[in-house]
Amino acid sequence: MDNKITIIEGPTPIFQPTSQGMGFSGPHAWANSILEGPYLYETGFTTVRTFNNQALLERCQQNWHEGNPMYLEYRDRIGLRAQAVIVAAQAAETAEGQVLLLWVRQDLLE
């Protein structure tokens, strides 16, 4: 099964930290509880434009239901292939079209 969402064209996604400067009252504070465990990770939030956001969301849900991770694959700032584990997703409609709201796991910055 395909467990990747690949950004084919466009700029490198900008991941907004969900906890930086917001404390527990920010709009994404719930995302910090997803990654509680023995390892320290940051949760990042990004928005990705899609052609069919519902199909991508269903692919995420199917992989998670089967116990498999889901990845966001993209090009970093210097053009190398990078991946981030998707921990939550939501489909949305905007004036620009369909988007997928993604919360991803990132290594804790030192």
SULQUIGI-V978854 format. One record per helix or strand. SS is the DSSP state (H for helix, E for strand). FROM is the first residue (numbers start at 0). LEN is the number of residues. If there is no record, write none. Layout:
BEGIN
((SS | FROM | LEN) (SS | FROM | LEN))
END
This chain:
BEGIN
((E | 3 | 3) (E | 15 | 2) (H | 22 | 3) (H | 28 | 7) (E | 40 | 9) (H | 52 | 13) (E | 69 | 6) (E | 80 | 14) (E | 96 | 11))
END
